[in-house]
Amino acid sequence: MTATSHDIEFQLKKDLSPDVLEVIDESSQHAGHAGVSEMQNNGSAQSSGGTHFRIKISSPQFAGLSRVSKHRMIYASLQSFIDAGLHAIAIELI
């Protein structure tokens, strides 16, 4: 099982209380890439969610942290999705 935009939004809201959050599923733009082709080969890409997402986020919890620390917080929040097959996350800190 991979993630849907809704799943990722829910998890980030729960963990990071963002004041700005936009999650965009870009999986269709990556057809044939590593991760996507594996999911399509076993027939689960369409039914279980996406593999490539763009996240635009701002959170009060990021105050005073380095860019790397902010990214680590996001990856920690989404680790269960990564473990389940989420292939790529593009992060835009706002």
Biopython code that builds the backbone (N, CA, C, O; Angstrom):
import numpy as np
from Bio.PDB.StructureBuilder import StructureBuilder

atoms = [
    (1, "MET", "N", (0.833, -1.180, 0.000)),
    (1, "MET", "CA", (0.000, 0.000, 0.000)),
    (1, "MET", "C", (0.881, 1.248, 0.000)),
    (1, "MET", "O", (1.744, 1.402, 0.865)),
    (2, "THR", "N", (0.666, 2.130, -0.958)),
    (2, "THR", "CA", (1.331, 3.425, -0.949)),
    (2, "THR", "C", (0.322, 4.485, -0.544)),
    (2, "THR", "O", (-0.802, 4.171, -0.151)),
    (3, "ALA", "N", (0.720, 5.710, -0.640)),
    (3, "ALA", "CA", (-0.079, 6.802, -0.106)),
    (3, "ALA", "C", (-0.973, 7.462, -1.143)),
    (3, "ALA", "O", (-0.733, 7.381, -2.348)),
    (4, "THR", "N", (-2.007, 8.113, -0.641)),
    (4, "THR", "CA", (-2.792, 9.045, -1.443)),
    (4, "THR", "C", (-2.483, 10.445, -0.910)),
    (4, "THR", "O", (-1.925, 10.590, 0.177)),
    (5, "SER", "N", (-2.840, 11.454, -1.666)),
    (5, "SER", "CA", (-2.648, 12.834, -1.202)),
    (5, "SER", "C", (-3.339, 13.044, 0.139)),
    (5, "SER", "O", (-2.802, 13.700, 1.032)),
    (6, "HIS", "N", (-4.528, 12.482, 0.266)),
    (6, "HIS", "CA", (-5.298, 12.622, 1.512)),
    (6, "HIS", "C", (-4.551, 11.987, 2.690)),
    (6, "HIS", "O", (-4.484, 12.573, 3.771)),
    (7, "ASP", "N", (-3.993, 10.799, 2.482)),
    (7, "ASP", "CA", (-3.249, 10.115, 3.547)),
    (7, "ASP", "C", (-2.069, 10.962, 4.027)),
    (7, "ASP", "O", (-1.840, 11.116, 5.226)),
    (8, "ILE", "N", (-1.329, 11.504, 3.061)),
    (8, "ILE", "CA", (-0.149, 12.309, 3.391)),
    (8, "ILE", "C", (-0.568, 13.592, 4.101)),
    (8, "ILE", "O", (0.049, 13.976, 5.095)),
    (9, "GLU", "N", (-1.596, 14.253, 3.608)),
    (9, "GLU", "CA", (-2.101, 15.468, 4.261)),
    (9, "GLU", "C", (-2.505, 15.180, 5.701)),
    (9, "GLU", "O", (-2.146, 15.925, 6.613)),
    (10, "PHE", "N", (-3.245, 14.111, 5.899)),
    (10, "PHE", "CA", (-3.702, 13.746, 7.236)),
    (10, "PHE", "C", (-2.513, 13.555, 8.182)),
    (10, "PHE", "O", (-2.506, 14.079, 9.295)),
    (11, "GLN", "N", (-1.518, 12.805, 7.730)),
    (11, "GLN", "CA", (-0.357, 12.503, 8.577)),
    (11, "GLN", "C", (0.440, 13.762, 8.908)),
    (11, "GLN", "O", (0.825, 13.966, 10.060)),
    (12, "LEU", "N", (0.690, 14.604, 7.911)),
    (12, "LEU", "CA", (1.446, 15.831, 8.151)),
    (12, "LEU", "C", (0.689, 16.793, 9.055)),
    (12, "LEU", "O", (1.296, 17.447, 9.903)),
    (13, "LYS", "N", (-0.616, 16.890, 8.890)),
    (13, "LYS", "CA", (-1.423, 17.745, 9.771)),
    (13, "LYS", "C", (-1.350, 17.237, 11.204)),
    (13, "LYS", "O", (-1.224, 18.024, 12.143)),
    (14, "LYS", "N", (-1.427, 15.945, 11.366)),
    (14, "LYS", "CA", (-1.386, 15.327, 12.695)),
    (14, "LYS", "C", (-0.032, 15.580, 13.370)),
    (14, "LYS", "O", (0.021, 15.942, 14.545)),
    (15, "ASP", "N", (1.044, 15.391, 12.631)),
    (15, "ASP", "CA", (2.381, 15.456, 13.226)),
    (15, "ASP", "C", (2.984, 16.855, 13.283)),
    (15, "ASP", "O", (3.706, 17.173, 14.228)),
    (16, "LEU", "N", (2.699, 17.701, 12.285)),
    (16, "LEU", "CA", (3.413, 18.967, 12.172)),
    (16, "LEU", "C", (2.534, 20.212, 12.297)),
    (16, "LEU", "O", (3.057, 21.326, 12.327)),
    (17, "SER", "N", (1.236, 20.050, 12.369)),
    (17, "SER", "CA", (0.302, 21.184, 12.503)),
    (17, "SER", "C", (0.661, 22.334, 11.560)),
    (17, "SER", "O", (0.859, 23.461, 12.014)),
    (18, "PRO", "N", (0.747, 22.069, 10.272)),
    (18, "PRO", "CA", (1.164, 23.121, 9.341)),
    (18, "PRO", "C", (0.129, 24.229, 9.224)),
    (18, "PRO", "O", (-1.073, 23.997, 9.353)),
    (19, "ASP", "N", (0.624, 25.449, 8.976)),
    (19, "ASP", "CA", (-0.302, 26.544, 8.690)),
    (19, "ASP", "C", (-0.524, 26.677, 7.188)),
    (19, "ASP", "O", (-1.492, 27.307, 6.761)),
    (20, "VAL", "N", (0.357, 26.093, 6.385)),
    (20, "VAL", "CA", (0.189, 25.993, 4.938)),
    (20, "VAL", "C", (0.566, 24.570, 4.540)),
    (20, "VAL", "O", (1.623, 24.070, 4.924)),
    (21, "LEU", "N", (-0.308, 23.920, 3.766)),
    (21, "LEU", "CA", (-0.010, 22.558, 3.309)),
    (21, "LEU", "C", (-0.725, 22.294, 1.995)),
    (21, "LEU", "O", (-1.934, 22.486, 1.868)),
    (22, "GLU", "N", (0.051, 21.852, 1.035)),
    (22, "GLU", "CA", (-0.504, 21.406, -0.239)),
    (22, "GLU", "C", (0.255, 20.140, -0.638)),
    (22, "GLU", "O", (1.485, 20.132, -0.682)),
    (23, "VAL", "N", (-0.483, 19.082, -0.925)),
    (23, "VAL", "CA", (0.119, 17.816, -1.338)),
    (23, "VAL", "C", (-0.377, 17.511, -2.744)),
    (23, "VAL", "O", (-1.581, 17.425, -2.987)),
    (24, "ILE", "N", (0.562, 17.350, -3.661)),
    (24, "ILE", "CA", (0.224, 17.128, -5.068)),
    (24, "ILE", "C", (0.774, 15.773, -5.497)),
    (24, "ILE", "O", (1.970, 15.513, -5.374)),
    (25, "ASP", "N", (-0.106, 14.914, -6.001)),
    (25, "ASP", "CA", (0.307, 13.604, -6.512)),
    (25, "ASP", "C", (0.819, 13.789, -7.934)),
    (25, "ASP", "O", (0.049, 14.092, -8.846)),
    (26, "GLU", "N", (2.118, 13.606, -8.115)),
    (26, "GLU", "CA", (2.749, 13.748, -9.433)),
    (26, "GLU", "C", (3.107, 12.399, -10.045)),
    (26, "GLU", "O", (3.907, 12.335, -10.979)),
    (27, "SER", "N", (2.525, 11.330, -9.532)),
    (27, "SER", "CA", (2.879, 9.975, -9.967)),
    (27, "SER", "C", (2.676, 9.771, -11.460)),
    (27, "SER", "O", (3.482, 9.100, -12.104)),
    (28, "SER", "N", (1.621, 10.333, -12.016)),
    (28, "SER", "CA", (1.342, 10.120, -13.433)),
    (28, "SER", "C", (2.421, 10.720, -14.323)),
    (28, "SER", "O", (2.594, 10.283, -15.461)),
    (29, "GLN", "N", (3.149, 11.712, -13.824)),
    (29, "GLN", "CA", (4.228, 12.336, -14.589)),
    (29, "GLN", "C", (5.489, 11.486, -14.611)),
    (29, "GLN", "O", (6.440, 11.801, -15.326)),
    (30, "HIS", "N", (5.501, 10.412, -13.832)),
    (30, "HIS", "CA", (6.697, 9.592, -13.690)),
    (30, "HIS", "C", (6.494, 8.178, -14.201)),
    (30, "HIS", "O", (7.227, 7.269, -13.810)),
    (31, "ALA", "N", (5.520, 7.979, -15.061)),
    (31, "ALA", "CA", (5.262, 6.651, -15.621)),
    (31, "ALA", "C", (6.534, 6.109, -16.265)),
    (31, "ALA", "O", (7.187, 6.802, -17.045)),
    (32, "GLY", "N", (6.875, 4.882, -15.938)),
    (32, "GLY", "CA", (8.066, 4.244, -16.478)),
    (32, "GLY", "C", (9.312, 4.432, -15.640)),
    (32, "GLY", "O", (10.323, 3.774, -15.886)),
    (33, "HIS", "N", (9.264, 5.327, -14.642)),
    (33, "HIS", "CA", (10.419, 5.528, -13.778)),
    (33, "HIS", "C", (10.496, 4.409, -12.735)),
    (33, "HIS", "O", (9.521, 3.696, -12.499)),
    (34, "ALA", "N", (11.654, 4.272, -12.126)),
    (34, "ALA", "CA", (11.826, 3.298, -11.051)),
    (34, "ALA", "C", (10.772, 3.549, -9.983)),
    (34, "ALA", "O", (10.431, 4.699, -9.706)),
    (35, "GLY", "N", (10.270, 2.517, -9.402)),
    (35, "GLY", "CA", (9.226, 2.639, -8.385)),
    (35, "GLY", "C", (7.849, 2.606, -9.006)),
    (35, "GLY", "O", (7.025, 1.769, -8.636)),
    (36, "VAL", "N", (7.582, 3.496, -9.938)),
    (36, "VAL", "CA", (6.281, 3.526, -10.589)),
    (36, "VAL", "C", (6.094, 2.282, -11.436)),
    (36, "VAL", "O", (5.050, 1.634, -11.355)),
    (37, "SER", "N", (7.088, 1.933, -12.249)),
    (37, "SER", "CA", (6.947, 0.759, -13.112)),
    (37, "SER", "C", (6.817, -0.513, -12.286)),
    (37, "SER", "O", (6.092, -1.429, -12.676)),
    (38, "GLU", "N", (7.507, -0.583, -11.154)),
    (38, "GLU", "CA", (7.377, -1.757, -10.287)),
    (38, "GLU", "C", (5.956, -1.867, -9.755)),
    (38, "GLU", "O", (5.387, -2.958, -9.713)),
    (39, "MET", "N", (5.379, -0.735, -9.347)),
    (39, "MET", "CA", (4.014, -0.737, -8.826)),
    (39, "MET", "C", (3.029, -1.109, -9.932)),
    (39, "MET", "O", (2.082, -1.859, -9.695)),
    (40, "GLN", "N", (3.249, -0.588, -11.134)),
    (40, "GLN", "CA", (2.334, -0.890, -12.232)),
    (40, "GLN", "C", (2.435, -2.349, -12.635)),
    (40, "GLN", "O", (1.431, -2.955, -13.012)),
    (41, "ASN", "N", (3.622, -2.923, -12.563)),
    (41, "ASN", "CA", (3.800, -4.314, -12.941)),
    (41, "ASN", "C", (3.023, -5.261, -12.037)),
    (41, "ASN", "O", (2.565, -6.311, -12.487)),
    (42, "ASN", "N", (2.872, -4.901, -10.772)),
    (42, "ASN", "CA", (2.114, -5.797, -9.897)),
    (42, "ASN", "C", (0.649, -5.378, -9.799)),
    (42, "ASN", "O", (-0.127, -5.964, -9.044)),
    (43, "GLY", "N", (0.281, -4.350, -10.578)),
    (43, "GLY", "CA", (-1.127, -3.971, -10.681)),
    (43, "GLY", "C", (-1.658, -3.145, -9.542)),
    (43, "GLY", "O", (-2.871, -2.954, -9.449)),
    (44, "SER", "N", (-0.806, -2.643, -8.667)),
    (44, "SER", "CA", (-1.332, -1.965, -7.497)),
    (44, "SER", "C", (-1.218, -0.446, -7.545)),
    (44, "SER", "O", (-1.741, 0.220, -6.652)),
    (45, "ALA", "N", (-0.576, 0.115, -8.522)),
    (45, "ALA", "CA", (-0.352, 1.563, -8.518)),
    (45, "ALA", "C", (-1.659, 2.346, -8.514)),
    (45, "ALA", "O", (-1.801, 3.299, -7.748)),
    (46, "GLN", "N", (-2.595, 1.969, -9.336)),
    (46, "GLN", "CA", (-3.830, 2.735, -9.425)),
    (46, "GLN", "C", (-4.693, 2.533, -8.189)),
    (46, "GLN", "O", (-5.327, 3.480, -7.722)),
    (47, "SER", "N", (-4.730, 1.343, -7.661)),
    (47, "SER", "CA", (-5.650, 1.072, -6.572)),
    (47, "SER", "C", (-5.117, 1.488, -5.212)),
    (47, "SER", "O", (-5.905, 1.777, -4.311)),
    (48, "SER", "N", (-3.802, 1.527, -5.039)),
    (48, "SER", "CA", (-3.280, 1.754, -3.699)),
    (48, "SER", "C", (-2.755, 3.157, -3.460)),
    (48, "SER", "O", (-2.501, 3.518, -2.311)),
    (49, "GLY", "N", (-2.583, 3.955, -4.494)),
    (49, "GLY", "CA", (-2.111, 5.311, -4.295)),
    (49, "GLY", "C", (-0.923, 5.635, -5.166)),
    (49, "GLY", "O", (-0.563, 4.883, -6.072)),
    (50, "GLY", "N", (-0.324, 6.770, -4.871)),
    (50, "GLY", "CA", (0.765, 7.261, -5.689)),
    (50, "GLY", "C", (2.138, 6.914, -5.166)),
    (50, "GLY", "O", (2.295, 6.353, -4.081)),
    (51, "THR", "N", (3.126, 7.262, -5.966)),
    (51, "THR", "CA", (4.515, 6.986, -5.616)),
    (51, "THR", "C", (5.378, 8.242, -5.603)),
    (51, "THR", "O", (6.456, 8.241, -5.009)),
    (52, "HIS", "N", (4.921, 9.312, -6.248)),
    (52, "HIS", "CA", (5.675, 10.563, -6.343)),
    (52, "HIS", "C", (4.775, 11.725, -5.918)),
    (52, "HIS", "O", (3.707, 11.934, -6.493)),
    (53, "PHE", "N", (5.215, 12.479, -4.905)),
    (53, "PHE", "CA", (4.412, 13.590, -4.402)),
    (53, "PHE", "C", (5.253, 14.845, -4.249)),
    (53, "PHE", "O", (6.449, 14.778, -3.967)),
    (54, "ARG", "N", (4.616, 15.983, -4.438)),
    (54, "ARG", "CA", (5.201, 17.288, -4.146)),
    (54, "ARG", "C", (4.455, 17.833, -2.935)),
    (54, "ARG", "O", (3.225, 17.850, -2.905)),
    (55, "ILE", "N", (5.217, 18.280, -1.935)),
    (55, "ILE", "CA", (4.629, 18.803, -0.704)),
    (55, "ILE", "C", (5.088, 20.237, -0.520)),
    (55, "ILE", "O", (6.285, 20.517, -0.467)),
    (56, "LYS", "N", (4.121, 21.146, -0.424)),
    (56, "LYS", "CA", (4.386, 22.546, -0.105)),
    (56, "LYS", "C", (3.912, 22.749, 1.318)),
    (56, "LYS", "O", (2.741, 22.530, 1.627)),
    (57, "ILE", "N", (4.834, 23.174, 2.198)),
    (57, "ILE", "CA", (4.489, 23.183, 3.617)),
    (57, "ILE", "C", (5.202, 24.290, 4.379)),
    (57, "ILE", "O", (6.338, 24.659, 4.082)),
    (58, "SER", "N", (4.485, 24.801, 5.373)),
    (58, "SER", "CA", (5.025, 25.723, 6.362)),
    (58, "SER", "C", (4.407, 25.322, 7.699)),
    (58, "SER", "O", (3.218, 25.012, 7.775)),
    (59, "SER", "N", (5.216, 25.331, 8.739)),
    (59, "SER", "CA", (4.715, 24.961, 10.056)),
    (59, "SER", "C", (5.411, 25.784, 11.134)),
    (59, "SER", "O", (6.610, 26.043, 11.037)),
    (60, "PRO", "N", (4.676, 26.192, 12.151)),
    (60, "PRO", "CA", (5.309, 26.868, 13.278)),
    (60, "PRO", "C", (6.386, 26.003, 13.938)),
    (60, "PRO", "O", (7.316, 26.527, 14.552)),
    (61, "GLN", "N", (6.260, 24.691, 13.813)),
    (61, "GLN", "CA", (7.248, 23.785, 14.395)),
    (61, "GLN", "C", (8.606, 23.879, 13.703)),
    (61, "GLN", "O", (9.602, 23.375, 14.221)),
    (62, "PHE", "N", (8.651, 24.519, 12.539)),
    (62, "PHE", "CA", (9.910, 24.679, 11.806)),
    (62, "PHE", "C", (10.727, 25.882, 12.271)),
    (62, "PHE", "O", (11.874, 26.050, 11.858)),
    (63, "ALA", "N", (10.144, 26.714, 13.124)),
    (63, "ALA", "CA", (10.805, 27.956, 13.540)),
    (63, "ALA", "C", (12.200, 27.681, 14.103)),
    (63, "ALA", "O", (12.376, 26.861, 15.004)),
    (64, "GLY", "N", (13.177, 28.385, 13.551)),
    (64, "GLY", "CA", (14.549, 28.285, 14.046)),
    (64, "GLY", "C", (15.322, 27.063, 13.594)),
    (64, "GLY", "O", (16.495, 26.915, 13.937)),
    (65, "LEU", "N", (14.689, 26.184, 12.830)),
    (65, "LEU", "CA", (15.362, 24.956, 12.383)),
    (65, "LEU", "C", (16.021, 25.144, 11.021)),
    (65, "LEU", "O", (15.590, 25.967, 10.213)),
    (66, "SER", "N", (17.054, 24.380, 10.787)),
    (66, "SER", "CA", (17.706, 24.388, 9.484)),
    (66, "SER", "C", (16.820, 23.689, 8.460)),
    (66, "SER", "O", (15.894, 22.960, 8.814)),
    (67, "ARG", "N", (17.117, 23.920, 7.195)),
    (67, "ARG", "CA", (16.385, 23.264, 6.106)),
    (67, "ARG", "C", (16.460, 21.741, 6.256)),
    (67, "ARG", "O", (15.460, 21.050, 6.067)),
    (68, "VAL", "N", (17.626, 21.225, 6.591)),
    (68, "VAL", "CA", (17.811, 19.776, 6.757)),
    (68, "VAL", "C", (16.945, 19.252, 7.894)),
    (68, "VAL", "O", (16.333, 18.192, 7.766)),
    (69, "SER", "N", (16.888, 19.974, 8.994)),
    (69, "SER", "CA", (16.067, 19.540, 10.136)),
    (69, "SER", "C", (14.586, 19.513, 9.778)),
    (69, "SER", "O", (13.858, 18.613, 10.196)),
    (70, "LYS", "N", (14.142, 20.501, 9.003)),
    (70, "LYS", "CA", (12.747, 20.539, 8.571)),
    (70, "LYS", "C", (12.438, 19.336, 7.677)),
    (70, "LYS", "O", (11.404, 18.687, 7.838)),
    (71, "HIS", "N", (13.331, 19.045, 6.744)),
    (71, "HIS", "CA", (13.133, 17.894, 5.865)),
    (71, "HIS", "C", (13.102, 16.606, 6.672)),
    (71, "HIS", "O", (12.288, 15.723, 6.399)),
    (72, "ARG", "N", (13.979, 16.489, 7.662)),
    (72, "ARG", "CA", (13.992, 15.288, 8.508)),
    (72, "ARG", "C", (12.669, 15.104, 9.236)),
    (72, "ARG", "O", (12.185, 13.981, 9.375)),
    (73, "MET", "N", (12.085, 16.197, 9.698)),
    (73, "MET", "CA", (10.788, 16.114, 10.380)),
    (73, "MET", "C", (9.706, 15.602, 9.421)),
    (73, "MET", "O", (8.866, 14.787, 9.803)),
    (74, "ILE", "N", (9.733, 16.078, 8.199)),
    (74, "ILE", "CA", (8.743, 15.653, 7.207)),
    (74, "ILE", "C", (8.937, 14.177, 6.881)),
    (74, "ILE", "O", (7.974, 13.410, 6.864)),
    (75, "TYR", "N", (10.177, 13.779, 6.623)),
    (75, "TYR", "CA", (10.446, 12.374, 6.325)),
    (75, "TYR", "C", (10.072, 11.471, 7.505)),
    (75, "TYR", "O", (9.543, 10.379, 7.297)),
    (76, "ALA", "N", (10.336, 11.904, 8.720)),
    (76, "ALA", "CA", (9.966, 11.104, 9.896)),
    (76, "ALA", "C", (8.450, 10.934, 9.966)),
    (76, "ALA", "O", (7.958, 9.854, 10.289)),
    (77, "SER", "N", (7.723, 11.988, 9.667)),
    (77, "SER", "CA", (6.267, 11.919, 9.680)),
    (77, "SER", "C", (5.733, 10.936, 8.648)),
    (77, "SER", "O", (4.719, 10.275, 8.875)),
    (78, "LEU", "N", (6.422, 10.843, 7.509)),
    (78, "LEU", "CA", (5.936, 10.015, 6.398)),
    (78, "LEU", "C", (6.649, 8.667, 6.289)),
    (78, "LEU", "O", (6.488, 7.972, 5.285)),
    (79, "GLN", "N", (7.424, 8.288, 7.287)),
    (79, "GLN", "CA", (8.238, 7.077, 7.205)),
    (79, "GLN", "C", (7.426, 5.817, 6.906)),
    (79, "GLN", "O", (7.887, 4.961, 6.151)),
    (80, "SER", "N", (6.253, 5.687, 7.469)),
    (80, "SER", "CA", (5.458, 4.479, 7.207)),
    (80, "SER", "C", (5.058, 4.388, 5.735)),
    (80, "SER", "O", (4.965, 3.290, 5.186)),
    (81, "PHE", "N", (4.822, 5.530, 5.094)),
    (81, "PHE", "CA", (4.496, 5.534, 3.665)),
    (81, "PHE", "C", (5.730, 5.200, 2.829)),
    (81, "PHE", "O", (5.635, 4.489, 1.828)),
    (82, "ILE", "N", (6.875, 5.711, 3.243)),
    (82, "ILE", "CA", (8.134, 5.413, 2.550)),
    (82, "ILE", "C", (8.415, 3.912, 2.631)),
    (82, "ILE", "O", (8.782, 3.283, 1.639)),
    (83, "ASP", "N", (8.239, 3.359, 3.811)),
    (83, "ASP", "CA", (8.445, 1.918, 4.003)),
    (83, "ASP", "C", (7.501, 1.088, 3.144)),
    (83, "ASP", "O", (7.825, -0.036, 2.762)),
    (84, "ALA", "N", (6.319, 1.655, 2.838)),
    (84, "ALA", "CA", (5.302, 0.931, 2.078)),
    (84, "ALA", "C", (5.394, 1.167, 0.571)),
    (84, "ALA", "O", (4.581, 0.633, -0.184)),
    (85, "GLY", "N", (6.378, 1.965, 0.118)),
    (85, "GLY", "CA", (6.559, 2.121, -1.327)),
    (85, "GLY", "C", (6.518, 3.525, -1.869)),
    (85, "GLY", "O", (6.675, 3.710, -3.076)),
    (86, "LEU", "N", (6.315, 4.532, -1.028)),
    (86, "LEU", "CA", (6.397, 5.912, -1.498)),
    (86, "LEU", "C", (7.802, 6.126, -2.021)),
    (86, "LEU", "O", (8.774, 5.968, -1.282)),
    (87, "HIS", "N", (7.916, 6.487, -3.294)),
    (87, "HIS", "CA", (9.203, 6.485, -3.976)),
    (87, "HIS", "C", (9.907, 7.835, -3.954)),
    (87, "HIS", "O", (11.128, 7.886, -3.808)),
    (88, "ALA", "N", (9.160, 8.935, -4.096)),
    (88, "ALA", "CA", (9.798, 10.246, -4.198)),
    (88, "ALA", "C", (8.921, 11.318, -3.565)),
    (88, "ALA", "O", (7.701, 11.341, -3.728)),
    (89, "ILE", "N", (9.602, 12.217, -2.828)),
    (89, "ILE", "CA", (8.921, 13.346, -2.206)),
    (89, "ILE", "C", (9.719, 14.604, -2.549)),
    (89, "ILE", "O", (10.892, 14.721, -2.191)),
    (90, "ALA", "N", (9.081, 15.532, -3.236)),
    (90, "ALA", "CA", (9.678, 16.841, -3.490)),
    (90, "ALA", "C", (9.110, 17.791, -2.442)),
    (90, "ALA", "O", (7.894, 17.955, -2.341)),
    (91, "ILE", "N", (9.982, 18.410, -1.668)),
    (91, "ILE", "CA", (9.536, 19.268, -0.582)),
    (91, "ILE", "C", (9.832, 20.724, -0.916)),
    (91, "ILE", "O", (10.963, 21.083, -1.243)),
    (92, "GLU", "N", (8.799, 21.555, -0.828)),
    (92, "GLU", "CA", (8.944, 22.990, -0.979)),
    (92, "GLU", "C", (8.588, 23.622, 0.347)),
    (92, "GLU", "O", (7.425, 23.620, 0.749)),
    (93, "LEU", "N", (9.591, 24.166, 1.034)),
    (93, "LEU", "CA", (9.345, 24.848, 2.297)),
    (93, "LEU", "C", (8.911, 26.276, 2.004)),
    (93, "LEU", "O", (9.581, 27.006, 1.274)),
    (94, "ILE", "N", (7.793, 26.658, 2.577)),
    (94, "ILE", "CA", (7.227, 27.981, 2.318)),
    (94, "ILE", "C", (7.493, 28.879, 3.521)),
    (94, "ILE", "O", (7.100, 30.046, 3.519)),
]
sb = StructureBuilder()
sb.init_structure("model")
sb.init_model(0)
sb.init_chain("A")
sb.init_seg("    ")
for serial, (resi, resn, name, xyz) in enumerate(atoms, 1):
    if name == "N":
        sb.init_residue(resn, " ", resi, " ")
    sb.init_atom(name, np.array(xyz, "f"), 0.0, 1.0, " ", f" {name:<3s}", serial, name[0])
structure = sb.get_structure()
